[in-house]
Amino acid sequence: MTMVGCHKAADSGAPKVAFLLSTLQEERYQKDKQYFEDAARKLGLAPFTLAADNDNARQLSEVEDALARGARVLVIQPTDSAAAGAYVSKAHERGATVVAYDRDIKNGAVDYYVAHDSFKVGVLQAEAAVKATGGKGNFVILDGQSGHSVATEIARGYYSVLQPLIDAGKVHVVVEKSHDSWSPEQALKTVEDAIAKTRGDIAAILANNSGMARGAVQAVQAANLKNVFIAGADADAANVQSVCEGKQSVEVLKAIKPLAEKAAEVAAQLAKSGKLPSQESASAGAGVATKTPVAAVPVELVTADNAKRLVIDSGFHSAAALPACK
């Protein structure tokens, strides 16, 4: 179990808040942890972080552990959006509130939802792909783990753009597959299979996250294919570097700091007053019923031309991590 204890000074009388992440194995989630904990401490909370390594049973155990440690608010990035409904019931029985983080929690009356606009991620990727390909050709779609609301919403964004072209017979989705733990290795195999199936006739590959996009880049380079549009999301450093090098076409920046800080603000209000913050925005891209208060954090398309401004100048990554991005 991965956990980060609170500062001793923050423990004395400060409301405890648990930050329960699906995983800390991917680069971006180290940022989530740091930004959330820093913001929570500044707001007078005593935060601690647990990570489940994408294991449903482990996350359930961590929910029980957090409640036993007296957490008043659980900020949860669910390993599985449907299975996590049981967490909400457990929390409410103990007088705690639940904030869904980054992914929706289904089958449970979650108290608040803070997420990036995942639908918009799909729209941005698909629009860029259509522009690059002239709106025609064989497309491959690399979905995240089955059951994750983020994967569902990104894919919904894809089809909102692509469906008219599919119906017109201009775009053909030759392969679409979900990948356990959003695995780059599985995505690599999926793209290899798609290349074999189409004899290398692929116009675009749309990946739900950076890791799977890296798998796509690897497969395309190994097959020595040219002019294949590849899109990812999360803006991992390796991917943005690849965009600037011309190996990958675009990434979608899902800025972590505003997401984590918004979750900390919501948690602080719930922990201290017990009252729900006012609803900031209800976004179809958040994938929740409008009765759930939602804060949908904007996303932006990263290209070689704007990578320095969006990613380096903003402090998301250092210039040293992205030497090709000038």
C-alpha positions in Angstrom: 0.0 0.0 0.0 1.3 3.4 -1.0 0.6 6.1 1.6 1.9 9.4 2.5 1.5 10.5 6.1 0.5 14.0 7.2 2.8 16.6 8.7 2.6 16.4 12.5 1.6 20.0 12.7 -1.4 19.3 10.4 -2.5 16.3 12.5 -3.5 18.3 15.6 -7.1 18.9 15.3 -7.1 19.4 11.5 -9.9 17.5 9.6 -8.5 14.4 8.0 -9.0 13.9 4.3 -8.1 10.8 2.3 -6.9 11.1 -1.3 -7.5 7.6 -2.8 -5.8 7.2 -6.2 -6.3 4.3 -8.5 -2.5 4.2 -9.1 0.7 6.1 -8.5 2.5 4.1 -11.2 1.9 6.7 -14.0 3.9 9.9 -14.1 1.0 12.3 -13.9 -0.4 10.9 -10.6 2.7 11.9 -8.7 1.7 15.4 -9.6 -1.9 14.8 -8.5 -0.7 13.7 -5.1 1.7 16.6 -4.6 -0.7 19.3 -5.7 -3.6 17.9 -3.7 -1.7 17.5 -0.5 0.0 20.9 -0.7 -3.3 22.6 -1.3 -5.1 20.7 1.4 -2.5 21.6 4.0 -2.7 25.2 3.1 -6.5 25.0 3.6 -6.1 23.6 7.1 -6.6 19.9 6.3 -4.6 16.8 7.3 -4.4 14.9 4.0 -3.1 11.4 3.5 -2.8 9.5 0.2 -3.4 5.8 -0.6 -3.0 4.1 -4.0 -4.6 0.9 -5.1 -2.4 -0.2 -8.1 -5.6 -0.4 -10.2 -6.9 -3.2 -7.9 -10.6 -3.0 -7.0 -10.3 -5.1 -3.8 -7.3 -3.2 -2.6 -9.1 0.1 -3.1 -12.1 -1.1 -1.1 -9.7 -2.1 1.7 -8.1 1.4 1.5 -11.6 3.0 1.8 -12.2 1.0 5.0 -8.7 2.0 6.2 -9.3 5.7 5.5 -12.6 5.6 7.4 -11.0 3.8 10.3 -8.4 6.5 10.5 -11.1 9.1 10.8 -11.2 10.7 7.4 -14.1 13.1 7.1 -13.9 13.4 3.3 -12.8 10.7 0.9 -11.5 12.1 -2.5 -11.6 9.0 -4.7 -10.3 8.3 -8.1 -12.0 4.9 -8.6 -10.3 1.9 -10.0 -13.7 1.0 -11.4 -16.5 3.6 -11.7 -19.3 1.0 -11.2 -17.7 -0.9 -8.4 -17.0 2.3 -6.5 -20.7 2.8 -5.7 -20.2 0.6 -2.7 -17.5 3.0 -1.3 -20.0 5.9 -1.1 -22.4 3.8 1.0 -19.7 2.9 3.4 -18.5 6.5 3.7 -22.0 7.8 4.3 -22.7 5.2 7.0 -19.6 6.5 8.8 -20.7 10.2 8.4 -18.0 10.9 5.8 -18.6 12.6 2.4 -17.2 11.5 -1.0 -15.7 13.5 -3.8 -15.3 11.6 -7.1 -11.9 12.7 -8.6 -11.0 12.5 -12.3 -13.5 9.7 -12.9 -17.2 9.3 -12.1 -18.5 7.0 -9.4 -21.6 5.3 -10.6 -24.4 3.5 -8.6 -23.8 5.7 -5.6 -25.0 9.1 -4.5 -21.5 10.8 -4.7 -21.5 14.2 -3.0 -19.4 16.0 -5.6 -17.4 15.4 -8.8 -14.2 17.1 -9.9 -12.8 16.1 -13.3 -11.3 17.2 -16.5 -13.8 17.5 -19.4 -13.1 14.0 -20.8 -15.6 14.4 -23.6 -13.7 17.4 -24.9 -10.5 15.3 -24.8 -12.1 13.0 -27.4 -13.4 15.9 -29.4 -10.0 17.7 -29.6 -8.2 14.5 -30.7 -10.8 13.6 -33.3 -11.0 17.1 -34.8 -7.2 17.2 -35.1 -7.2 13.7 -36.7 -9.9 14.7 -39.2 -8.0 17.9 -40.2 -4.7 15.9 -40.6 -6.3 13.1 -42.7 -8.8 15.0 -44.7 -11.5 13.1 -42.9 -10.9 9.8 -44.5 -9.0 6.5 -44.0 -8.6 3.7 -41.5 -8.7 4.7 -37.8 -7.6 2.8 -34.7 -9.1 3.6 -31.3 -7.2 2.7 -28.1 -9.7 2.9 -25.2 -8.7 2.8 -21.6 -9.8 0.2 -19.1 -13.4 -1.0 -19.6 -15.7 0.4 -16.9 -13.8 3.7 -16.5 -16.0 6.8 -17.1 -13.0 8.7 -18.5 -12.5 6.1 -21.2 -16.2 6.1 -22.0 -16.4 9.9 -22.3 -13.3 10.2 -24.4 -14.7 7.6 -26.8 -18.0 9.4 -26.9 -16.1 12.6 -27.8 -14.4 10.7 -30.7 -17.7 9.5 -32.1 -19.4 12.9 -31.8 -16.9 14.0 -34.5 -16.3 10.9 -36.5 -19.8 9.3 -36.7 -20.9 11.5 -39.7 -17.7 10.5 -41.6 -18.2 6.8 -40.6 -21.8 6.9 -41.8 -20.6 8.5 -45.1 -18.1 5.7 -45.6 -15.1 8.0 -45.4 -13.7 6.9 -42.0 -13.4 3.3 -41.1 -12.7 2.3 -37.5 -10.8 -0.9 -38.2 -9.9 -1.7 -34.6 -11.2 -0.4 -31.3 -10.2 -2.1 -28.1 -10.2 -1.5 -24.3 -6.9 -2.0 -22.4 -6.5 -3.2 -18.8 -4.8 -0.6 -16.6 -4.5 1.6 -19.8 -1.5 -0.6 -20.6 1.1 0.7 -23.1 2.2 -2.8 -23.8 -1.3 -4.0 -24.6 -1.8 -0.9 -26.8 1.4 -1.8 -28.7 0.1 -5.2 -29.4 -3.3 -3.8 -30.5 -1.6 -1.5 -33.0 0.7 -4.3 -34.2 -2.4 -6.4 -34.9 -4.1 -3.4 -36.7 -1.1 -2.9 -38.9 -1.1 -6.6 -39.8 -4.9 -6.5 -40.5 -4.7 -3.5 -42.7 -1.2 -4.2 -44.2 -0.1 -0.9 -42.8 -3.0 1.2 -44.2 -3.7 3.3 -41.1 -4.5 7.0 -41.2 -4.9 7.8 -37.5 -4.6 6.3 -34.1 -6.6 7.9 -31.2 -5.4 6.9 -27.7 -7.2 7.6 -24.5 -3.9 8.4 -22.6 -0.2 9.1 -23.1 0.9 5.6 -22.2 -1.1 3.9 -24.9 0.0 6.6 -27.4 3.6 5.7 -26.6 2.7 2.0 -27.5 1.2 3.3 -30.7 4.3 5.3 -31.6 6.5 2.3 -30.9 4.4 0.0 -33.1 4.3 2.5 -36.0 8.0 3.2 -35.9 8.8 -0.5 -35.8 6.7 -1.0 -38.9 8.4 2.0 -40.6 5.0 3.6 -41.4 4.9 7.2 -42.3 2.3 10.0 -41.9 0.2 8.1 -39.3 -1.6 10.6 -37.1 -1.2 9.7 -33.4 -3.0 11.4 -30.5 -2.6 10.9 -26.8 -3.8 12.5 -23.6 -2.3 13.5 -20.2 0.8 15.2 -21.8 3.4 13.0 -20.2 6.9 14.4 -20.8 7.9 11.6 -23.2 4.9 12.2 -25.3 5.2 15.9 -25.6 8.9 15.4 -26.5 7.7 13.0 -29.2 5.2 15.6 -30.5 8.0 18.2 -30.8 10.2 15.6 -32.5 7.5 14.7 -35.0 7.1 11.1 -33.9 3.6 11.8 -32.4 1.0 14.3 -33.8 -0.8 15.8 -30.7 -1.3 15.4 -27.0 -4.2 16.8 -24.9 -3.0 18.7 -21.8 -5.1 17.9 -18.7 -3.6 20.3 -16.3 -3.2 18.6 -13.0 -2.7 21.6 -10.6 -6.2 23.2 -11.1 -7.8 19.8 -10.9 -6.1 18.8 -7.7 -6.5 22.2 -6.1 -10.2 22.3 -7.0 -10.6 18.9 -5.3 -8.8 20.2 -2.2 -11.1 23.3 -2.1 -14.2 21.1 -2.3 -12.9 18.7 0.3 -12.1 21.6 2.7 -15.6 23.1 2.4 -17.1 19.7 3.0 -14.8 18.9 5.9 -15.2 22.2 7.7 -18.9 23.1 7.1 -20.5 19.8 6.0 -22.2 21.8 3.2 -21.8 21.2 -0.5 -20.0 23.9 -2.5 -22.2 25.6 -5.1 -22.2 23.8 -8.5 -19.6 25.5 -10.8 -20.5 23.8 -14.0 -22.4 20.8 -15.3 -20.6 19.4 -18.3 -21.8 16.6 -20.5 -18.1 15.7 -20.7 -18.1 14.9 -17.0 -20.5 12.0 -17.6 -22.7 12.5 -14.6 -26.3 13.3 -13.9 -26.9 17.0 -13.4 -28.1 16.4 -9.9 -24.5 15.8 -8.9 -22.5 19.0 -8.4 -19.7 19.1 -10.9 -16.5 21.1 -11.5 -15.3 20.3 -15.0 -11.7 21.5 -15.6 -10.8 22.6 -19.2 -8.3 20.7 -21.4 -6.1 22.0 -24.3 -4.6 20.5 -27.5 -0.8 20.4 -27.5 1.0 20.6 -30.8 4.7 21.1 -31.7 3.9 24.8 -32.2 2.3 25.5 -28.8 4.1 22.9 -26.6 6.5 25.4 -25.1 3.8 27.9 -24.2 1.3 25.4 -22.8 3.6 22.8 -21.2 6.9 24.5 -20.4 6.0 28.1 -19.7 3.1 27.0 -17.6 5.4 24.9 -15.4 3.7 21.5 -16.2 7.1 20.2 -17.4 10.6 21.6 -17.2 12.5 22.8 -20.3 15.1 20.2 -19.5 12.6 17.4 -19.8 11.6 18.6 -23.3 14.7 19.6 -25.2 13.0 19.3 -28.6 10.3 21.8 -27.6 11.7 25.3 -28.4 
